Amino acid sequence: MNLDWPPTDELFPGEEYIKYAEVYDLLFKDFGVDIAFYVQAAARLAAAGGTILELGAGTGRLTLPLLEAGYHLIGVEPSGSMLERARLRLARYEERARLVHIDAQSMQFSERFKLAIAPYGMVAHLHTDAERLAVFRNVHAHLAPGGIFLFDDMPGWLAGPSDGSTLDLYRTAHDTVTGMTVRLMTNVIDVADQPLSVRYDLIDWLNADQRVARRLVVRIRFRNISLEQELALLKQAGFARVDLLGGFDGRSFCHDDLTRNSRLILQCHRDA
Ligand SMILES: C[S@@+](CC[C@H](N)C(=O)[O-])C[C@H]1O[C@@H](n2cnc3c(N)ncnc32)[C@H](O)[C@@H]1O
């Protein structure tokens, strides 16, 4: 019997977000725990009005506050439907925002940046060491001397494997188009013997009786690697110095404090 487990079908970068684009902005409309962190990092690390490189810009959730803060930005995003939403959202900043439909592995720009960012777990979508290394190398090549690559990850697996037995309510929102409440529930399985987590996002529209009128299921795969492996790949790509933070409030990273919802922020330096 073929149980289709663990999932082995090949995905192209960003494919999992094609379906997500429909509901991403609705669910993450008021999500902003990381915004002040990235805007302050830009103020510290990029020249005023300078150009920032953003990998996995998605629908422009974080791109917008960076543009509002006066920066220029090149946003890279392989999922066409996410990018379409970003183009609409950022239309009034057209002159300062260049959105490019490409995978971060193959991007090629003539500019060299003081700051490159990959917000909200983008790097976890790189499923193999080879993909991760290719992106790290490419970012390194796009940084100016002394430039910084800043990204966050959600390394739940560092806090221990998830057996897939729980369904967690992650977000709810009111959909003004249908008048329904939309809820997002997530279920994570860290696949045994594989460096991979599989997350099922169940997105439900609830009618007035709180019954499910529609369900959208998105399956997203994340790569689990140890911190040592991650740092080794960064080093191989040329980032000899990496600072670790344990949250968007700037606290330092402590392995013992990790929970499944912890954030790990990596600030990677290119030599001056
Ligand atoms: C969790 S979403 C974050 C979107 C946005 N940065 C935000 O904070 O709302 C991760 C994004 O990374 C993109 N992504 C996945 N693989 C990528 C790759 N190889 N290169 C660039 N972006 C990628 C996905 O398509 C998705 O839009």
The ligand as an SDF file (V2000), in Angstrom:
LIG
                    3D

 27 29  0  0  0  0  0  0  0  0999 V2000
    6.4730   32.5330    5.1520 C   0  0  0  0  0  0  0  0  0  0  0  0
    6.4790   33.3360    3.5990 S   0  0  0  0  0  0  0  0  0  0  0  0
    7.0150   34.9540    4.0980 C   0  0  0  0  0  0  0  0  0  0  0  0
    6.5260   36.0260    3.1570 C   0  0  0  0  0  0  0  0  0  0  0  0
    6.9010   37.4510    3.5970 C   0  0  0  0  0  0  0  0  0  0  0  0
    8.3530   37.6240    3.6750 N   0  0  0  0  0  0  0  0  0  0  0  0
    6.2880   37.7790    4.9370 C   0  0  0  0  0  0  0  0  0  0  0  0
    7.0390   38.0030    5.8820 O   0  0  0  0  0  0  0  0  0  0  0  0
    5.0560   37.8290    5.0390 O   0  0  0  0  0  0  0  0  0  0  0  0
    7.9300   32.6870    2.8230 C   0  0  0  0  0  0  0  0  0  0  0  0
    8.0980   33.1870    1.3970 C   0  0  0  0  0  0  0  0  0  0  0  0
    9.3520   32.6880    0.8850 O   0  0  0  0  0  0  0  0  0  0  0  0
    9.1560   32.3890   -0.4840 C   0  0  0  0  0  0  0  0  0  0  0  0
   10.1870   31.4430   -0.9730 N   0  0  0  0  0  0  0  0  0  0  0  0
   10.1940   30.0980   -0.8810 C   0  0  0  0  0  0  0  0  0  0  0  0
   11.2710   29.5840   -1.5030 N   0  0  0  0  0  0  0  0  0  0  0  0
   11.9750   30.6510   -1.9800 C   0  0  0  0  0  0  0  0  0  0  0  0
   13.1800   30.7800   -2.7300 C   0  0  0  0  0  0  0  0  0  0  0  0
   13.8800   29.7110   -3.1200 N   0  0  0  0  0  0  0  0  0  0  0  0
   13.6150   32.0400   -3.0670 N   0  0  0  0  0  0  0  0  0  0  0  0
   12.9180   33.1430   -2.6700 C   0  0  0  0  0  0  0  0  0  0  0  0
   11.7580   33.0630   -1.9600 N   0  0  0  0  0  0  0  0  0  0  0  0
   11.2940   31.8450   -1.6320 C   0  0  0  0  0  0  0  0  0  0  0  0
    7.7360   31.7970   -0.5280 C   0  0  0  0  0  0  0  0  0  0  0  0
    7.2040   31.7700   -1.8350 O   0  0  0  0  0  0  0  0  0  0  0  0
    7.0160   32.7280    0.4450 C   0  0  0  0  0  0  0  0  0  0  0  0
    6.4450   33.8380   -0.2000 O   0  0  0  0  0  0  0  0  0  0  0  0
  1  2  1  0
  2  3  1  0
  2 10  1  0
  3  4  1  0
  4  5  1  0
  5  6  1  0
  5  7  1  0
  7  8  2  0
  7  9  1  0
 10 11  1  0
 11 12  1  0
 11 26  1  0
 12 13  1  0
 13 14  1  0
 13 24  1  0
 14 15  1  0
 14 23  1  0
 15 16  2  0
 16 17  1  0
 17 18  1  0
 17 23  2  0
 18 19  1  0
 18 20  2  0
 20 21  1  0
 21 22  2  0
 22 23  1  0
 24 25  1  0
 24 26  1  0
 26 27  1  0
M  CHG  2   2   1   9  -1
M  END
$$$$
